[in-house]
Amino acid sequence: MKFKPIKRRENPSGIYRCGTCGRFLCKNSFWIITKDNTGGTCKRCTKNTRWLWGQNNIQHLRDKAREWSKNNRDKRYQNKIRHRLKKRKAVDPTANRKYILLIYKYARMKTRKTGILHEVDHIIPTTKGGKHHENNLQVLIHTENNIKSNKLDTEIVGTKLEEIKKYYNL
């Protein structure tokens, strides 16, 4: 016994009714059209539903964001720096974000191991035209970074990307 495939009923007019608000709208006004071609929920109702869910579960969303921040401190700090540098137009589009994140992780690991605060520093400061690129970053001890400030000081040399790659066997 052969089963015939069920044909999807087409809506020739292209007008569908929203199951929530009852408005008649064109196909583009829906995220998903239901199998029986009745329309489902329009984009406006879907957005309102999601917004209401967010308002009712704001504490849940805050807890999730706090948990993510706690588990991803390196990414959070990198994003914070990246945002600040975007305003200054110092972000290089050719930069490899994985290597930049690796440099921040290395600084955090050195801080944990030694107990001395290590920071990521721009070799050529962004205020002097340097870019936020993995080849322009180095890891310095906090006091050295404060002494260097935003100067083009070649005497203060920190751990650069090549050494960090060797440390992680990359």
C-alpha positions as CSV (number, residue, x, y, z in Angstrom):
1,M,0.0,0.0,0.0
2,K,1.5,3.3,-1.1
3,F,1.0,6.5,0.7
4,K,0.5,9.7,-1.2
5,P,2.6,12.6,0.0
6,I,0.5,15.3,1.6
7,K,0.5,18.4,-0.6
8,R,0.9,21.7,1.2
9,R,-2.1,23.9,0.6
10,E,-1.0,27.1,-1.1
11,N,-2.5,30.5,-0.3
12,P,-3.0,32.1,-3.8
13,S,-3.7,35.5,-2.4
14,G,-0.5,35.7,-0.3
15,I,-2.5,37.3,2.5
16,Y,-2.3,35.6,5.9
17,R,-4.0,36.2,9.3
18,C,-2.0,36.6,12.5
19,G,-3.1,34.2,15.2
20,T,-2.4,36.6,18.0
21,C,-3.6,40.1,16.8
22,G,-5.9,38.9,14.0
23,R,-4.6,41.3,11.4
24,F,-4.4,40.3,7.7
25,L,-0.8,40.7,6.4
26,C,1.4,39.7,3.5
27,K,3.8,36.7,3.8
28,N,6.8,39.0,4.5
29,S,5.2,40.1,7.8
30,F,5.7,36.6,9.4
31,W,8.8,34.9,10.7
32,I,7.3,31.4,10.1
33,I,4.2,30.4,8.1
34,T,2.4,27.5,9.7
35,K,2.0,24.2,7.9
36,D,-1.7,24.8,7.3
37,N,-0.9,28.2,5.8
38,T,-2.9,30.1,8.4
39,G,-0.1,32.5,9.1
40,G,1.1,31.9,12.7
41,T,2.3,35.0,14.6
42,C,3.3,38.2,12.8
43,K,6.7,39.8,13.4
44,R,5.2,42.6,15.5
45,C,3.5,40.2,17.9
46,T,6.6,38.0,18.1
47,K,8.7,41.0,19.1
48,N,6.2,42.1,21.7
49,T,6.0,38.6,23.1
50,R,9.8,38.4,23.4
51,W,10.0,41.9,24.9
52,L,7.4,41.0,27.5
53,W,9.3,37.8,28.3
54,G,12.4,39.8,28.8
55,Q,10.6,42.2,31.1
56,N,9.1,39.4,33.1
57,N,12.5,37.5,33.4
58,I,14.8,40.4,33.8
59,Q,16.5,39.0,36.9
60,H,17.1,35.7,35.0
61,L,18.7,37.6,32.2
62,R,20.9,39.6,34.6
63,D,22.0,36.4,36.3
64,K,22.9,34.8,33.0
65,A,24.9,37.9,32.0
66,R,26.7,38.0,35.3
67,E,27.5,34.3,35.0
68,W,28.9,34.8,31.5
69,S,31.0,37.7,32.7
70,K,32.4,35.7,35.5
71,N,33.3,32.8,33.2
72,N,34.7,34.9,30.4
73,R,36.6,37.7,32.1
74,D,39.3,37.8,29.3
75,K,36.6,38.2,26.6
76,R,34.7,40.8,28.6
77,Y,37.9,42.8,29.2
78,Q,38.9,42.5,25.5
79,N,35.5,43.6,24.4
80,K,35.6,46.6,26.8
81,I,39.0,47.7,25.4
82,R,37.9,47.1,21.8
83,H,34.8,49.2,22.3
84,R,36.9,52.1,23.8
85,L,39.3,51.8,20.9
86,K,36.5,51.7,18.3
87,K,35.6,55.2,19.5
88,R,39.2,56.3,19.0
89,K,39.2,54.5,15.6
90,A,42.3,52.5,16.7
91,V,40.8,49.0,15.9
92,D,42.7,47.3,13.1
93,P,40.3,45.2,10.9
94,T,43.2,42.8,10.0
95,A,43.8,42.0,13.7
96,N,43.4,38.3,14.7
97,R,41.0,38.3,17.7
98,K,42.1,34.8,18.8
99,Y,45.7,36.0,19.2
100,I,44.6,39.1,21.0
101,L,42.5,37.0,23.4
102,L,45.5,34.7,23.9
103,I,47.6,37.7,25.0
104,Y,45.0,38.7,27.5
105,K,44.8,35.1,28.8
106,Y,48.6,35.0,29.2
107,A,48.6,38.2,31.2
108,R,45.9,36.9,33.5
109,M,47.7,33.5,33.9
110,K,51.0,35.4,34.8
111,T,49.1,37.4,37.4
112,R,47.7,34.2,39.0
113,K,51.0,32.4,39.0
114,T,53.2,35.2,40.3
115,G,50.8,37.2,42.3
116,I,52.0,40.4,40.6
117,L,49.5,42.3,38.4
118,H,50.3,41.9,34.7
119,E,48.6,44.1,32.1
120,V,48.3,44.2,28.3
121,D,50.1,47.3,26.9
122,H,50.2,48.8,23.4
123,I,53.8,49.2,22.2
124,I,52.8,52.2,20.1
125,P,50.1,53.8,22.2
126,T,46.7,54.3,20.5
127,T,46.8,58.0,21.4
128,K,50.0,58.2,19.3
129,G,48.4,56.5,16.3
130,G,49.0,52.8,17.2
131,K,46.4,50.2,16.4
132,H,44.8,47.5,18.5
133,H,46.6,44.7,16.7
134,E,48.3,41.5,18.1
135,N,51.7,42.7,16.9
136,N,51.3,46.0,18.8
137,L,50.5,44.3,22.1
138,Q,52.8,43.2,24.9
139,V,52.4,42.0,28.5
140,L,53.9,44.2,31.2
141,I,53.9,44.3,35.0
142,H,51.4,46.9,36.2
143,T,54.1,49.3,37.6
144,E,56.1,49.2,34.3
145,N,52.9,49.9,32.4
146,N,52.2,53.0,34.6
147,I,55.7,54.2,34.1
148,K,55.5,53.8,30.3
149,S,52.0,55.4,30.2
150,N,51.3,56.6,26.7
151,K,55.0,57.2,25.7
152,L,56.9,55.6,22.9
153,D,59.4,54.0,25.3
154,T,61.6,51.4,23.6
155,E,63.5,50.6,26.8
156,I,60.5,48.9,28.5
157,V,60.0,45.6,26.8
158,G,57.4,43.1,27.8
159,T,56.3,39.6,26.6
160,K,55.3,39.8,23.0
161,L,53.1,37.5,20.8
162,E,56.0,35.3,19.5
163,E,57.0,34.4,23.1
164,I,53.4,33.7,24.1
165,K,52.9,31.4,21.1
166,K,56.1,29.5,22.1
167,Y,54.7,29.2,25.6
168,Y,51.4,27.7,24.4
169,N,53.2,25.6,21.7
170,L,51.4,27.3,18.8
